[in-house]
Structures are given as structure tokens and as C-alpha cells.
Amino acid sequence: MNTDIALGEQEHGQENNPPALSIVVLTCNSSSTIEECLDSLVNQDFTDFETIVVDDGSVDETVSIVSCYSSRLRLSIVPNG
């Protein structure tokens, strides 16, 4: 199941323009480090990118933490499998 929490492309004004870059972040029980990773992405000067988080069945708060970034990143959470 793909939990796509991305802001709609129309909200970004990019109906027909895919991002220039896709960043894939692999996670599994990464609640102690995922905020630092995503904060780094939020603070980039270059903004024409999407972030795809592939979670490998985390049982900690990783997915919940990632979800908090949906308003600041063009973001998709995809379970591994």
C-alpha cells in the first residue's frame, strides 16, 4: 500500500512538470535519525525535488515523524515489498 502524502502537484503549480530530482530515503526504525535527514532536505536552496521514503516495516515512530514533513516536502511514503 502506497501512503502518498504528497502535496498535490496542482498545489505546487506543477501539473505537467515532474521534479528535476527524486531523492529516495530508505528507512527501518529510524526515528532517532530521520528528522535530521529530512531537516537537511527542507533546508536546501534547491527545491525542485521530490522525496520518496521507503520504509521497511518500522515499528517505531519513523512513519509518524516522516508524515509531519508533508507540508514542507513533496513527499511519498512507500512501504517496502
Secondary structure as UniProt FT lines:
FT   TURN            9..13
FT   STRAND          21..27
FT   TURN            31..33
FT   HELIX           34..42
FT   STRAND          49..55
FT   HELIX           62..67
FT   TURN            68..72
FT   STRAND          75..79
//
